[in-house]
Amino acid sequence: MPRKWYRLILLLNKVMIRELTFVENLIFRIGAVLMLVGVALHIFSAEISLYVYGIGAMLFCLMQLRAVYEGNDLNVIRLRRQQLFACLMFLGTAMCMSMQVYQYGFARRNEWVVVLAIGCVLELYTAWRLPNALQKAKKS
C-alpha cells in the first residue's frame, strides 16, 4: 500500500464526528427547510420547486459532507456511509425532478418521489441510530 494511504488511515483513527459551526448548522437547517418547501411547492409550480429543492439539497448535502467522522468504529462508519448515500439520493431527486420538468432522460413522470422516499428512509434511520452508535463508540 502506498504511504499516503497509511497517512489517511492514521488521520481517520480519531474518535468523533466533527461538530458543525453555528453558521454551518444554520446553512444545514436552511437547506433542509428549502428541500421541504421545494417538495411542497411542486404542487403549484414544478419548475420553481425544482430550483428551490435543488438549492436546498445542495446546501444540506454539503453540510453533511463537512461533518466528517474521525473514528474507527465500524458501526458508525456504516451509518455514515448510509447517510452519504441518502445525500446522493437527495441530489438524484433533484436530477429526476429536472428530467420531469424539462422532459429529457428516463424519469419523465414522478420517479423522483421514489428516489426521495429512499433518501428519506435512509436519513431517518441514520438520524435515529447514529447518536446511540456514537455514544457506544465513545465508551469503548
N, C-alpha and C positions, 0 to 999 in steps of 0.2 A: 504494500500500500504506500502511496506517495506520502511525503512528510506533511504536506498541507492538510491531508485528511486527519492525521493524528492531532494536529493543532485544533482542527474543527471539533473533533470528538472531545478533546480536553476542554475546549471552550464551552461545550454544551453540558458538561458534567457538573452543573451547579444545582440549585435547589428549587427555585420558584419561577412563576410566570412574572415577567416584568410588568409592573404596575403602569397603567396609563396616567399621564399627567392630567391636570384639570382640563386643559384645552383639548387634549386628545379624547378624553372621556366625553366632553361636550360635543365634539365632532362625531364620535361614535353614536351618541344618542340622537343627534340631529339626523344622521344617516338612517338610523332605524325608523325615526318618525317619517322621514321622506319616503322610505320604502313603503310604509303603511299607507301614507297619503297617496302615493303613486298607484298602488293596487286599488284603493278605493276610488280613485279618480278615473280608473279605466271604464267605469260605468258611463261616464259623461263624455270623455274625450280620450280616445285611445292614444293619440299622438302626444298629447301633453303628458299623459300618465307615463308614457314610455320614458320621457326625459326626466320627469320627477323621480320615478323609480330608479332609473339608471344612475342618476347622480347620488341618490341615497344608497344604492347598493355599492357604488364605488367608495363612498365615504366609510360605510360600515365595514367593508372588506379590508380597506387599507388600515383602518384602526385595529381590526383583528389581527392583521399581519404584524402590526407594531408590538402587540403583546406576545413576545417570544417566550417559550418555555425553556428554561435554562437548567433542567434537571435530567435525570436518567431513569425515572420511574416509567416502566413500560405501559402501565395503565393510563397515566397522564399523557404520554406520547400518543397513544392510540386515540384517546379522546380529543387531543389537539388536532390530530390528522382528520378526524371526523369533522371537527369544527371548520377546518380549512376546506374540506370537501363541500361543506354546506355553503361556504363563501363562493366556491366555484358554481354551485347550483344557483345561488342568487344572481351571479353575473350571467349565467346561462339563461336565467329567466328574462333578464333584460334583452339578451340576444334573441330569444324566442318571441318576445313582445315586438321587437323591431321587425322580425320576419312576418308577424301577423299584420302590423300596421302598414308596412311597405310592400307586402305581398311578394316576397322572394324566399328562396330556400325551401326547406321541408316543413317548417312549422307555420302553416298559414291559418290555422284556426286557433283554438285555445290550448295548445300544448304547453304553453308557458305556465298554466295553472298546475300541471303535474310536476314540472321541474321545481316550481316554487314550493309545492307541498313536500317534496323530498327534502329540499333545503331546510324548510321549517321544522320538519320532524327531527332531522339530524341536529339542528341548532338547539331545539328544545331538549333533546336527550342529553347533549353535552352540557348544556346550562344546568341541567338537573344533577348530573353525575360529577362534573369537574370539581366543584368545591369540596365534595367528600373525598375525592381521589387526591386532591392537593393536601388536605389535612392528613390523610393516611400517609402520603409520601413525606410530609414534614415530620411526622412522628418517627418514622423508620430511618 
